[in-house]
Amino acid sequence: MPHILVEKSLPGVLVLEWNLQMNMLMIVVAGVTALVAVFFLTALFKPLAVLLKLALYAVTGVILLAISNFILGFLDMHLAVNFFTILIAGVLQVPGIIMLLIISQWFI
């Protein structure tokens, strides 16, 4: 049904009368739109959360490698600083540093 403009008691004032079916349709459309928006925003922010966690691991790895290289410098040893060692040190933390040290001494 089309919307009907009806003049009410005050002259010159038009009031839009909505019927119940149009209100329910608008509520359903707004609800579906909100659900779709929440779905897409969730799908957008999940990869960003993974990237943020990866960046946090990388920062932790750089700090751990810098500390370990400072300490190992007194023993004339060092660990390489590259993408893989940073991620290993960041994700595994101290056991990762020990593993990198063992691997670097064993194979090099």
Chimera marker file (.cmm) of the C-alpha trace (Angstrom):
<marker_set name="trace">
<marker id="1" x="0.000" y="0.000" z="0.000" r="1" g="1" b="0" radius="0.5"/>
<marker id="2" x="1.286" y="3.465" z="-0.761" r="1" g="1" b="0" radius="0.5"/>
<marker id="3" x="1.967" y="6.012" z="1.931" r="1" g="1" b="0" radius="0.5"/>
<marker id="4" x="-0.915" y="8.378" z="2.548" r="1" g="1" b="0" radius="0.5"/>
<marker id="5" x="-0.356" y="11.997" z="3.469" r="1" g="1" b="0" radius="0.5"/>
<marker id="6" x="-3.217" y="13.207" z="5.610" r="1" g="1" b="0" radius="0.5"/>
<marker id="7" x="-3.835" y="16.706" z="6.878" r="1" g="1" b="0" radius="0.5"/>
<marker id="8" x="-4.389" y="16.716" z="10.650" r="1" g="1" b="0" radius="0.5"/>
<marker id="9" x="-6.053" y="19.169" z="12.987" r="1" g="1" b="0" radius="0.5"/>
<marker id="10" x="-3.466" y="21.927" z="12.535" r="1" g="1" b="0" radius="0.5"/>
<marker id="11" x="-3.885" y="23.621" z="9.183" r="1" g="1" b="0" radius="0.5"/>
<marker id="12" x="-0.874" y="23.338" z="6.906" r="1" g="1" b="0" radius="0.5"/>
<marker id="13" x="0.737" y="20.451" z="8.843" r="1" g="1" b="0" radius="0.5"/>
<marker id="14" x="1.069" y="17.191" z="6.960" r="1" g="1" b="0" radius="0.5"/>
<marker id="15" x="1.656" y="13.990" z="8.870" r="1" g="1" b="0" radius="0.5"/>
<marker id="16" x="2.897" y="10.828" z="7.270" r="1" g="1" b="0" radius="0.5"/>
<marker id="17" x="0.806" y="7.856" z="8.301" r="1" g="1" b="0" radius="0.5"/>
<marker id="18" x="2.499" y="4.498" z="8.053" r="1" g="1" b="0" radius="0.5"/>
<marker id="19" x="0.588" y="1.308" z="8.012" r="1" g="1" b="0" radius="0.5"/>
<marker id="20" x="1.726" y="-1.638" z="10.123" r="1" g="1" b="0" radius="0.5"/>
<marker id="21" x="2.959" y="-3.699" z="7.179" r="1" g="1" b="0" radius="0.5"/>
<marker id="22" x="5.390" y="-1.009" z="6.023" r="1" g="1" b="0" radius="0.5"/>
<marker id="23" x="6.728" y="-0.595" z="9.555" r="1" g="1" b="0" radius="0.5"/>
<marker id="24" x="7.339" y="-4.325" z="9.879" r="1" g="1" b="0" radius="0.5"/>
<marker id="25" x="9.003" y="-4.442" z="6.464" r="1" g="1" b="0" radius="0.5"/>
<marker id="26" x="11.302" y="-1.561" z="7.388" r="1" g="1" b="0" radius="0.5"/>
<marker id="27" x="12.198" y="-3.235" z="10.699" r="1" g="1" b="0" radius="0.5"/>
<marker id="28" x="13.035" y="-6.511" z="8.944" r="1" g="1" b="0" radius="0.5"/>
<marker id="29" x="15.113" y="-4.747" z="6.260" r="1" g="1" b="0" radius="0.5"/>
<marker id="30" x="16.975" y="-2.731" z="8.908" r="1" g="1" b="0" radius="0.5"/>
<marker id="31" x="17.655" y="-5.896" z="10.934" r="1" g="1" b="0" radius="0.5"/>
<marker id="32" x="18.953" y="-7.823" z="7.931" r="1" g="1" b="0" radius="0.5"/>
<marker id="33" x="21.114" y="-4.855" z="6.921" r="1" g="1" b="0" radius="0.5"/>
<marker id="34" x="22.550" y="-4.639" z="10.436" r="1" g="1" b="0" radius="0.5"/>
<marker id="35" x="23.341" y="-8.381" z="10.467" r="1" g="1" b="0" radius="0.5"/>
<marker id="36" x="25.061" y="-8.170" z="7.080" r="1" g="1" b="0" radius="0.5"/>
<marker id="37" x="27.072" y="-5.153" z="8.259" r="1" g="1" b="0" radius="0.5"/>
<marker id="38" x="28.163" y="-6.982" z="11.430" r="1" g="1" b="0" radius="0.5"/>
<marker id="39" x="29.149" y="-10.030" z="9.358" r="1" g="1" b="0" radius="0.5"/>
<marker id="40" x="31.272" y="-7.974" z="6.962" r="1" g="1" b="0" radius="0.5"/>
<marker id="41" x="32.896" y="-5.954" z="9.748" r="1" g="1" b="0" radius="0.5"/>
<marker id="42" x="33.770" y="-9.169" z="11.579" r="1" g="1" b="0" radius="0.5"/>
<marker id="43" x="35.197" y="-10.643" z="8.383" r="1" g="1" b="0" radius="0.5"/>
<marker id="44" x="37.232" y="-7.468" z="7.921" r="1" g="1" b="0" radius="0.5"/>
<marker id="45" x="38.671" y="-7.280" z="11.439" r="1" g="1" b="0" radius="0.5"/>
<marker id="46" x="39.641" y="-10.959" z="11.909" r="1" g="1" b="0" radius="0.5"/>
<marker id="47" x="42.596" y="-10.776" z="9.471" r="1" g="1" b="0" radius="0.5"/>
<marker id="48" x="43.614" y="-7.486" z="11.047" r="1" g="1" b="0" radius="0.5"/>
<marker id="49" x="43.702" y="-9.171" z="14.451" r="1" g="1" b="0" radius="0.5"/>
<marker id="50" x="45.958" y="-11.901" z="13.055" r="1" g="1" b="0" radius="0.5"/>
<marker id="51" x="48.273" y="-9.283" z="11.538" r="1" g="1" b="0" radius="0.5"/>
<marker id="52" x="48.339" y="-7.374" z="14.819" r="1" g="1" b="0" radius="0.5"/>
<marker id="53" x="49.281" y="-10.545" z="16.709" r="1" g="1" b="0" radius="0.5"/>
<marker id="54" x="52.007" y="-11.289" z="14.150" r="1" g="1" b="0" radius="0.5"/>
<marker id="55" x="53.369" y="-7.752" z="14.519" r="1" g="1" b="0" radius="0.5"/>
<marker id="56" x="53.415" y="-8.161" z="18.308" r="1" g="1" b="0" radius="0.5"/>
<marker id="57" x="55.365" y="-11.418" z="17.924" r="1" g="1" b="0" radius="0.5"/>
<marker id="58" x="57.806" y="-9.641" z="15.611" r="1" g="1" b="0" radius="0.5"/>
<marker id="59" x="58.398" y="-6.827" z="18.102" r="1" g="1" b="0" radius="0.5"/>
<marker id="60" x="58.935" y="-9.368" z="20.880" r="1" g="1" b="0" radius="0.5"/>
<marker id="61" x="61.341" y="-11.309" z="18.655" r="1" g="1" b="0" radius="0.5"/>
<marker id="62" x="63.387" y="-8.216" z="17.813" r="1" g="1" b="0" radius="0.5"/>
<marker id="63" x="63.685" y="-7.308" z="21.500" r="1" g="1" b="0" radius="0.5"/>
<marker id="64" x="64.687" y="-10.855" z="22.474" r="1" g="1" b="0" radius="0.5"/>
<marker id="65" x="67.226" y="-11.089" z="19.646" r="1" g="1" b="0" radius="0.5"/>
<marker id="66" x="68.732" y="-7.726" z="20.585" r="1" g="1" b="0" radius="0.5"/>
<marker id="67" x="69.092" y="-8.773" z="24.230" r="1" g="1" b="0" radius="0.5"/>
<marker id="68" x="70.512" y="-12.176" z="23.309" r="1" g="1" b="0" radius="0.5"/>
<marker id="69" x="72.970" y="-10.654" z="20.807" r="1" g="1" b="0" radius="0.5"/>
<marker id="70" x="74.116" y="-8.188" z="23.460" r="1" g="1" b="0" radius="0.5"/>
<marker id="71" x="74.741" y="-11.024" z="25.936" r="1" g="1" b="0" radius="0.5"/>
<marker id="72" x="76.248" y="-13.332" z="23.299" r="1" g="1" b="0" radius="0.5"/>
<marker id="73" x="78.572" y="-10.537" z="22.173" r="1" g="1" b="0" radius="0.5"/>
<marker id="74" x="80.625" y="-11.096" z="25.323" r="1" g="1" b="0" radius="0.5"/>
<marker id="75" x="81.191" y="-14.696" z="24.153" r="1" g="1" b="0" radius="0.5"/>
<marker id="76" x="82.004" y="-13.716" z="20.535" r="1" g="1" b="0" radius="0.5"/>
<marker id="77" x="78.754" y="-15.275" z="19.317" r="1" g="1" b="0" radius="0.5"/>
<marker id="78" x="75.723" y="-13.801" z="17.601" r="1" g="1" b="0" radius="0.5"/>
<marker id="79" x="72.361" y="-14.748" z="16.144" r="1" g="1" b="0" radius="0.5"/>
<marker id="80" x="71.276" y="-13.584" z="12.717" r="1" g="1" b="0" radius="0.5"/>
<marker id="81" x="68.439" y="-11.084" z="12.640" r="1" g="1" b="0" radius="0.5"/>
<marker id="82" x="66.072" y="-11.788" z="9.763" r="1" g="1" b="0" radius="0.5"/>
<marker id="83" x="62.368" y="-12.400" z="9.252" r="1" g="1" b="0" radius="0.5"/>
<marker id="84" x="62.452" y="-16.082" z="10.227" r="1" g="1" b="0" radius="0.5"/>
<marker id="85" x="64.609" y="-15.703" z="13.325" r="1" g="1" b="0" radius="0.5"/>
<marker id="86" x="62.485" y="-12.771" z="14.471" r="1" g="1" b="0" radius="0.5"/>
<marker id="87" x="59.292" y="-14.822" z="14.163" r="1" g="1" b="0" radius="0.5"/>
<marker id="88" x="60.853" y="-17.882" z="15.814" r="1" g="1" b="0" radius="0.5"/>
<marker id="89" x="62.127" y="-15.757" z="18.692" r="1" g="1" b="0" radius="0.5"/>
<marker id="90" x="58.796" y="-13.940" z="18.967" r="1" g="1" b="0" radius="0.5"/>
<marker id="91" x="56.542" y="-16.978" z="18.893" r="1" g="1" b="0" radius="0.5"/>
<marker id="92" x="58.699" y="-19.409" z="20.896" r="1" g="1" b="0" radius="0.5"/>
<marker id="93" x="60.419" y="-16.717" z="22.993" r="1" g="1" b="0" radius="0.5"/>
<marker id="94" x="63.271" y="-17.998" z="25.238" r="1" g="1" b="0" radius="0.5"/>
<marker id="95" x="63.098" y="-21.634" z="24.018" r="1" g="1" b="0" radius="0.5"/>
<marker id="96" x="63.186" y="-20.262" z="20.469" r="1" g="1" b="0" radius="0.5"/>
<marker id="97" x="66.324" y="-18.229" z="21.240" r="1" g="1" b="0" radius="0.5"/>
<marker id="98" x="67.977" y="-21.324" z="22.735" r="1" g="1" b="0" radius="0.5"/>
<marker id="99" x="66.958" y="-23.372" z="19.695" r="1" g="1" b="0" radius="0.5"/>
<marker id="100" x="68.351" y="-20.714" z="17.329" r="1" g="1" b="0" radius="0.5"/>
<marker id="101" x="71.596" y="-20.633" z="19.306" r="1" g="1" b="0" radius="0.5"/>
<marker id="102" x="71.960" y="-24.429" z="19.185" r="1" g="1" b="0" radius="0.5"/>
<marker id="103" x="71.184" y="-24.521" z="15.459" r="1" g="1" b="0" radius="0.5"/>
<marker id="104" x="73.599" y="-21.688" z="14.681" r="1" g="1" b="0" radius="0.5"/>
<marker id="105" x="76.420" y="-23.330" z="16.654" r="1" g="1" b="0" radius="0.5"/>
<marker id="106" x="75.725" y="-26.805" z="15.342" r="1" g="1" b="0" radius="0.5"/>
<marker id="107" x="75.492" y="-25.982" z="11.636" r="1" g="1" b="0" radius="0.5"/>
<marker id="108" x="77.780" y="-22.968" z="11.314" r="1" g="1" b="0" radius="0.5"/>
<link id1="1" id2="2" r="1" g="1" b="0" radius="0.2"/>
<link id1="2" id2="3" r="1" g="1" b="0" radius="0.2"/>
<link id1="3" id2="4" r="1" g="1" b="0" radius="0.2"/>
<link id1="4" id2="5" r="1" g="1" b="0" radius="0.2"/>
<link id1="5" id2="6" r="1" g="1" b="0" radius="0.2"/>
<link id1="6" id2="7" r="1" g="1" b="0" radius="0.2"/>
<link id1="7" id2="8" r="1" g="1" b="0" radius="0.2"/>
<link id1="8" id2="9" r="1" g="1" b="0" radius="0.2"/>
<link id1="9" id2="10" r="1" g="1" b="0" radius="0.2"/>
<link id1="10" id2="11" r="1" g="1" b="0" radius="0.2"/>
<link id1="11" id2="12" r="1" g="1" b="0" radius="0.2"/>
<link id1="12" id2="13" r="1" g="1" b="0" radius="0.2"/>
<link id1="13" id2="14" r="1" g="1" b="0" radius="0.2"/>
<link id1="14" id2="15" r="1" g="1" b="0" radius="0.2"/>
<link id1="15" id2="16" r="1" g="1" b="0" radius="0.2"/>
<link id1="16" id2="17" r="1" g="1" b="0" radius="0.2"/>
<link id1="17" id2="18" r="1" g="1" b="0" radius="0.2"/>
<link id1="18" id2="19" r="1" g="1" b="0" radius="0.2"/>
<link id1="19" id2="20" r="1" g="1" b="0" radius="0.2"/>
<link id1="20" id2="21" r="1" g="1" b="0" radius="0.2"/>
<link id1="21" id2="22" r="1" g="1" b="0" radius="0.2"/>
<link id1="22" id2="23" r="1" g="1" b="0" radius="0.2"/>
<link id1="23" id2="24" r="1" g="1" b="0" radius="0.2"/>
<link id1="24" id2="25" r="1" g="1" b="0" radius="0.2"/>
<link id1="25" id2="26" r="1" g="1" b="0" radius="0.2"/>
<link id1="26" id2="27" r="1" g="1" b="0" radius="0.2"/>
<link id1="27" id2="28" r="1" g="1" b="0" radius="0.2"/>
<link id1="28" id2="29" r="1" g="1" b="0" radius="0.2"/>
<link id1="29" id2="30" r="1" g="1" b="0" radius="0.2"/>
<link id1="30" id2="31" r="1" g="1" b="0" radius="0.2"/>
<link id1="31" id2="32" r="1" g="1" b="0" radius="0.2"/>
<link id1="32" id2="33" r="1" g="1" b="0" radius="0.2"/>
<link id1="33" id2="34" r="1" g="1" b="0" radius="0.2"/>
<link id1="34" id2="35" r="1" g="1" b="0" radius="0.2"/>
<link id1="35" id2="36" r="1" g="1" b="0" radius="0.2"/>
<link id1="36" id2="37" r="1" g="1" b="0" radius="0.2"/>
<link id1="37" id2="38" r="1" g="1" b="0" radius="0.2"/>
<link id1="38" id2="39" r="1" g="1" b="0" radius="0.2"/>
<link id1="39" id2="40" r="1" g="1" b="0" radius="0.2"/>
<link id1="40" id2="41" r="1" g="1" b="0" radius="0.2"/>
<link id1="41" id2="42" r="1" g="1" b="0" radius="0.2"/>
<link id1="42" id2="43" r="1" g="1" b="0" radius="0.2"/>
<link id1="43" id2="44" r="1" g="1" b="0" radius="0.2"/>
<link id1="44" id2="45" r="1" g="1" b="0" radius="0.2"/>
<link id1="45" id2="46" r="1" g="1" b="0" radius="0.2"/>
<link id1="46" id2="47" r="1" g="1" b="0" radius="0.2"/>
<link id1="47" id2="48" r="1" g="1" b="0" radius="0.2"/>
<link id1="48" id2="49" r="1" g="1" b="0" radius="0.2"/>
<link id1="49" id2="50" r="1" g="1" b="0" radius="0.2"/>
<link id1="50" id2="51" r="1" g="1" b="0" radius="0.2"/>
<link id1="51" id2="52" r="1" g="1" b="0" radius="0.2"/>
<link id1="52" id2="53" r="1" g="1" b="0" radius="0.2"/>
<link id1="53" id2="54" r="1" g="1" b="0" radius="0.2"/>
<link id1="54" id2="55" r="1" g="1" b="0" radius="0.2"/>
<link id1="55" id2="56" r="1" g="1" b="0" radius="0.2"/>
<link id1="56" id2="57" r="1" g="1" b="0" radius="0.2"/>
<link id1="57" id2="58" r="1" g="1" b="0" radius="0.2"/>
<link id1="58" id2="59" r="1" g="1" b="0" radius="0.2"/>
<link id1="59" id2="60" r="1" g="1" b="0" radius="0.2"/>
<link id1="60" id2="61" r="1" g="1" b="0" radius="0.2"/>
<link id1="61" id2="62" r="1" g="1" b="0" radius="0.2"/>
<link id1="62" id2="63" r="1" g="1" b="0" radius="0.2"/>
<link id1="63" id2="64" r="1" g="1" b="0" radius="0.2"/>
<link id1="64" id2="65" r="1" g="1" b="0" radius="0.2"/>
<link id1="65" id2="66" r="1" g="1" b="0" radius="0.2"/>
<link id1="66" id2="67" r="1" g="1" b="0" radius="0.2"/>
<link id1="67" id2="68" r="1" g="1" b="0" radius="0.2"/>
<link id1="68" id2="69" r="1" g="1" b="0" radius="0.2"/>
<link id1="69" id2="70" r="1" g="1" b="0" radius="0.2"/>
<link id1="70" id2="71" r="1" g="1" b="0" radius="0.2"/>
<link id1="71" id2="72" r="1" g="1" b="0" radius="0.2"/>
<link id1="72" id2="73" r="1" g="1" b="0" radius="0.2"/>
<link id1="73" id2="74" r="1" g="1" b="0" radius="0.2"/>
<link id1="74" id2="75" r="1" g="1" b="0" radius="0.2"/>
<link id1="75" id2="76" r="1" g="1" b="0" radius="0.2"/>
<link id1="76" id2="77" r="1" g="1" b="0" radius="0.2"/>
<link id1="77" id2="78" r="1" g="1" b="0" radius="0.2"/>
<link id1="78" id2="79" r="1" g="1" b="0" radius="0.2"/>
<link id1="79" id2="80" r="1" g="1" b="0" radius="0.2"/>
<link id1="80" id2="81" r="1" g="1" b="0" radius="0.2"/>
<link id1="81" id2="82" r="1" g="1" b="0" radius="0.2"/>
<link id1="82" id2="83" r="1" g="1" b="0" radius="0.2"/>
<link id1="83" id2="84" r="1" g="1" b="0" radius="0.2"/>
<link id1="84" id2="85" r="1" g="1" b="0" radius="0.2"/>
<link id1="85" id2="86" r="1" g="1" b="0" radius="0.2"/>
<link id1="86" id2="87" r="1" g="1" b="0" radius="0.2"/>
<link id1="87" id2="88" r="1" g="1" b="0" radius="0.2"/>
<link id1="88" id2="89" r="1" g="1" b="0" radius="0.2"/>
<link id1="89" id2="90" r="1" g="1" b="0" radius="0.2"/>
<link id1="90" id2="91" r="1" g="1" b="0" radius="0.2"/>
<link id1="91" id2="92" r="1" g="1" b="0" radius="0.2"/>
<link id1="92" id2="93" r="1" g="1" b="0" radius="0.2"/>
<link id1="93" id2="94" r="1" g="1" b="0" radius="0.2"/>
<link id1="94" id2="95" r="1" g="1" b="0" radius="0.2"/>
<link id1="95" id2="96" r="1" g="1" b="0" radius="0.2"/>
<link id1="96" id2="97" r="1" g="1" b="0" radius="0.2"/>
<link id1="97" id2="98" r="1" g="1" b="0" radius="0.2"/>
<link id1="98" id2="99" r="1" g="1" b="0" radius="0.2"/>
<link id1="99" id2="100" r="1" g="1" b="0" radius="0.2"/>
<link id1="100" id2="101" r="1" g="1" b="0" radius="0.2"/>
<link id1="101" id2="102" r="1" g="1" b="0" radius="0.2"/>
<link id1="102" id2="103" r="1" g="1" b="0" radius="0.2"/>
<link id1="103" id2="104" r="1" g="1" b="0" radius="0.2"/>
<link id1="104" id2="105" r="1" g="1" b="0" radius="0.2"/>
<link id1="105" id2="106" r="1" g="1" b="0" radius="0.2"/>
<link id1="106" id2="107" r="1" g="1" b="0" radius="0.2"/>
<link id1="107" id2="108" r="1" g="1" b="0" radius="0.2"/>
</marker_set>
